[in-house]
Amino acid sequence: MRPYLPFLAALAEHNSKEWMDANKKWYLETKAEFLEDVAVLLKGIGEWEPELLVFKPKDCVFRQNRDVRFSANKMPYKNNFGAYFSPKGKKSEGPGYYLQIQPGNSFMAGGIWMPQAETLKKIRKEIDYSGAELTKIEGNSEFKSLFGQIEGEKLKTSPRDYEADHEFIEYLRLKSYTVSSKISDRDIESGAFLNIALDGFQRMRPLQEFLTQAIEDVEGGSGIL
């Protein structure tokens, strides 16, 4: 049985530096197990993303401390464990695979969330040329059964340089390109989430490849965009 949910539930109830200091041993033991599970995921994803194998598990895990400087929420700690797997690192803007563990709100996700304007422009140009490929990815039965559709906040109108009746206007209006799927508390506790996440990450791989191509074709000077 994994120890994550009891610890995170207690942290959510007593989210303070005093509580964390008093329960530091519990936190460190729980985090150590999380790092072991992240190592399993890192190795699994590395089978098709070998660039990830240069990273250590700690390189993929987000800090527990929150940045409260500009937030109305002054709780000092996150109430979840999170890990992000991207060939360019967890702070990169490129597409990646995300896992969150939180009581009642665990999930896997992937894609690109709120990219910078220049990156978003590249993605939209790729959709302009190859939107049919994105439609095919989203329509794949294995992809659709787990993730539904590609999600993200949308513009209220068409983006600049694209007509409102563009064939792929619904994709072009997106400001993020992400997919996600819930993971049950039971699967977190049992450890089954590892295989569930790896299966899900594999299913979202075509979307990751599409987004990577959109960004890197321009950066690499292929001329496609």
C-alpha positions as CSV (number, residue, x, y, z in Angstrom):
1,M,0.0,0.0,0.0
2,R,1.3,3.5,-0.9
3,P,1.4,6.0,1.9
4,Y,0.6,9.1,-0.2
5,L,-3.1,9.7,0.5
6,P,-3.0,9.7,4.3
7,F,0.0,12.0,4.4
8,L,-1.5,14.4,1.9
9,A,-4.9,14.4,3.6
10,A,-3.2,15.3,6.9
11,L,-1.2,18.0,5.2
12,A,-4.3,19.5,3.7
13,E,-5.9,19.7,7.1
14,H,-2.8,21.1,8.9
15,N,-1.1,23.1,6.2
16,S,1.4,25.0,8.2
17,K,5.2,25.2,8.7
18,E,4.7,24.1,12.3
19,W,2.9,21.0,11.3
20,M,5.4,20.1,8.5
21,D,8.3,20.6,10.9
22,A,6.7,18.3,13.5
23,N,6.0,15.7,10.8
24,K,9.2,16.1,8.8
25,K,10.1,12.3,9.1
26,W,6.7,11.3,7.8
27,Y,7.1,13.7,4.9
28,L,10.6,12.5,4.0
29,E,9.6,8.9,4.1
30,T,6.6,9.5,1.9
31,K,8.6,11.6,-0.5
32,A,11.2,8.9,-0.7
33,E,8.6,6.4,-1.8
34,F,7.2,8.8,-4.4
35,L,10.7,9.2,-5.8
36,E,10.9,5.5,-6.2
37,D,7.7,5.4,-8.1
38,V,8.8,8.3,-10.3
39,A,11.9,6.3,-11.1
40,V,9.6,3.6,-12.4
41,L,7.7,6.0,-14.6
42,L,10.9,7.7,-15.8
43,K,12.3,4.4,-16.9
44,G,9.0,3.4,-18.6
45,I,8.5,6.6,-20.5
46,G,12.2,6.5,-21.4
47,E,11.5,3.5,-23.6
48,W,10.0,5.8,-26.2
49,E,11.5,9.1,-24.9
50,P,15.1,8.1,-24.4
51,E,16.1,11.8,-23.8
52,L,14.4,11.5,-20.4
53,L,16.9,8.9,-19.2
54,V,19.5,11.6,-18.4
55,F,17.2,12.9,-15.6
56,K,17.0,11.6,-12.1
57,P,13.6,11.2,-10.3
58,K,14.2,14.4,-8.2
59,D,14.6,16.3,-11.5
60,C,11.0,15.5,-12.4
61,V,9.3,16.2,-9.0
62,F,7.9,19.6,-8.2
63,R,8.7,21.3,-4.9
64,Q,6.3,20.9,-2.0
65,N,6.6,24.6,-1.1
66,R,4.2,27.0,-2.7
67,D,5.2,30.4,-4.0
68,V,2.7,32.6,-2.0
69,R,4.2,36.0,-2.9
70,F,1.5,36.9,-5.4
71,S,-1.3,34.6,-4.3
72,A,-4.3,35.2,-2.1
73,N,-3.9,31.6,-0.9
74,K,-1.1,31.8,1.7
75,M,-1.0,28.0,2.5
76,P,2.8,27.3,2.4
77,Y,2.6,23.8,0.9
78,K,0.9,22.0,-2.0
79,N,-1.7,19.4,-1.0
80,N,-0.5,17.1,-3.8
81,F,2.6,15.4,-5.2
82,G,3.4,16.2,-8.8
83,A,5.9,15.0,-11.3
84,Y,6.5,16.2,-14.9
85,F,8.4,14.3,-17.6
86,S,9.7,16.3,-20.5
87,P,12.8,15.8,-22.6
88,K,13.8,19.4,-21.9
89,G,13.1,19.3,-18.2
90,K,10.2,20.0,-15.9
91,K,10.5,23.8,-16.4
92,S,10.5,23.6,-20.2
93,E,7.6,24.9,-22.3
94,G,7.6,21.8,-24.5
95,P,5.1,19.0,-24.3
96,G,5.4,16.5,-21.4
97,Y,3.7,14.0,-19.3
98,Y,2.3,14.9,-15.8
99,L,1.2,12.9,-12.8
100,Q,-0.6,14.4,-9.8
101,I,-1.4,12.5,-6.6
102,Q,-4.0,14.1,-4.3
103,P,-6.9,12.6,-2.3
104,G,-9.9,12.5,-4.6
105,N,-8.1,14.5,-7.3
106,S,-5.3,12.3,-8.8
107,F,-4.9,12.3,-12.5
108,M,-2.5,11.9,-15.4
109,A,-2.2,14.6,-18.1
110,G,-0.1,15.6,-21.1
111,G,0.4,18.2,-23.8
112,I,1.2,21.9,-23.5
113,W,-0.5,24.2,-21.1
114,M,-0.6,27.9,-21.8
115,P,2.5,28.2,-24.0
116,Q,4.1,31.5,-24.8
117,A,2.8,33.5,-27.7
118,E,5.5,32.4,-30.1
119,T,5.2,28.8,-29.3
120,L,1.4,29.0,-29.6
121,K,1.9,30.6,-33.0
122,K,4.0,27.7,-34.2
123,I,1.4,25.2,-33.0
124,R,-1.4,27.0,-34.9
125,K,0.7,27.1,-38.0
126,E,1.2,23.3,-37.8
127,I,-2.6,22.9,-37.3
128,D,-3.2,25.1,-40.4
129,Y,-1.1,22.8,-42.5
130,S,-1.7,19.4,-40.7
131,G,-4.9,19.8,-38.7
132,A,-6.3,16.6,-40.3
133,E,-3.5,14.7,-38.4
134,L,-4.7,16.2,-35.1
135,T,-8.3,15.2,-35.9
136,K,-7.1,11.7,-36.6
137,I,-5.2,11.6,-33.2
138,E,-8.2,12.8,-31.3
139,G,-10.5,10.4,-33.1
140,N,-8.4,7.3,-32.4
141,S,-10.5,4.9,-30.3
142,E,-7.8,4.2,-27.7
143,F,-7.1,7.9,-27.3
144,K,-10.8,9.0,-27.2
145,S,-11.9,6.3,-24.8
146,L,-9.4,7.5,-22.1
147,F,-9.1,11.2,-22.7
148,G,-12.2,12.3,-24.6
149,Q,-10.9,15.3,-26.5
150,I,-8.0,17.8,-26.5
151,E,-8.8,20.5,-24.0
152,G,-7.8,24.1,-23.2
153,E,-9.0,27.6,-22.7
154,K,-10.4,29.0,-25.9
155,L,-10.4,32.4,-27.6
156,K,-13.9,33.8,-28.0
157,T,-13.1,34.6,-31.6
158,S,-10.7,33.3,-34.3
159,P,-7.0,34.0,-33.8
160,R,-5.3,36.6,-35.9
161,D,-4.5,35.5,-39.4
162,Y,-7.2,32.7,-39.4
163,E,-10.7,32.9,-40.8
164,A,-13.7,32.1,-38.6
165,D,-14.7,29.4,-41.0
166,H,-11.3,27.7,-41.1
167,E,-11.7,23.9,-41.3
168,F,-9.8,23.5,-38.0
169,I,-11.0,26.6,-36.2
170,E,-11.9,24.8,-33.0
171,Y,-8.3,23.7,-32.6
172,L,-6.9,27.0,-33.7
173,R,-8.9,28.8,-31.0
174,L,-7.3,26.8,-28.2
175,K,-4.7,28.4,-26.0
176,S,-3.6,25.1,-24.5
177,Y,-3.4,21.6,-25.9
178,T,-3.9,19.1,-23.1
179,V,-5.5,15.8,-22.3
180,S,-6.1,14.3,-18.9
181,S,-7.7,11.3,-17.2
182,K,-8.6,10.7,-13.5
183,I,-6.9,8.1,-11.4
184,S,-8.9,6.6,-8.5
185,D,-7.7,6.7,-4.8
186,R,-7.9,2.9,-4.9
187,D,-5.4,2.7,-7.7
188,I,-3.1,5.2,-6.0
189,E,-3.2,3.2,-2.8
190,S,-2.5,-0.2,-4.5
191,G,0.2,1.1,-6.7
192,A,-1.8,0.2,-9.8
193,F,-1.5,3.8,-10.9
194,L,2.0,3.1,-12.3
195,N,0.8,0.9,-15.0
196,I,-2.3,3.0,-15.6
197,A,-0.2,6.1,-16.0
198,L,2.3,4.4,-18.3
199,D,-0.5,3.1,-20.5
200,G,-2.1,6.6,-20.6
201,F,1.2,8.3,-21.4
202,Q,1.7,5.8,-24.3
203,R,-1.8,6.6,-25.6
204,M,-1.1,10.3,-25.6
205,R,2.2,9.9,-27.4
206,P,0.9,10.8,-30.8
207,L,-0.3,14.2,-29.5
208,Q,3.1,14.8,-27.9
209,E,4.8,14.0,-31.1
210,F,2.5,16.4,-33.1
211,L,3.2,19.2,-30.6
212,T,6.9,18.5,-30.6
213,Q,7.0,18.6,-34.4
214,A,5.1,21.9,-34.5
215,I,7.7,23.5,-32.2
216,E,10.9,21.9,-33.4
217,D,10.3,22.1,-37.2
218,V,10.7,25.9,-36.9
219,E,13.5,25.8,-34.4
220,G,15.4,23.3,-36.5
221,G,15.0,25.3,-39.7
222,S,13.2,22.7,-41.7
223,G,11.1,25.3,-43.4
224,I,7.9,23.3,-42.9
225,L,6.3,26.2,-40.9
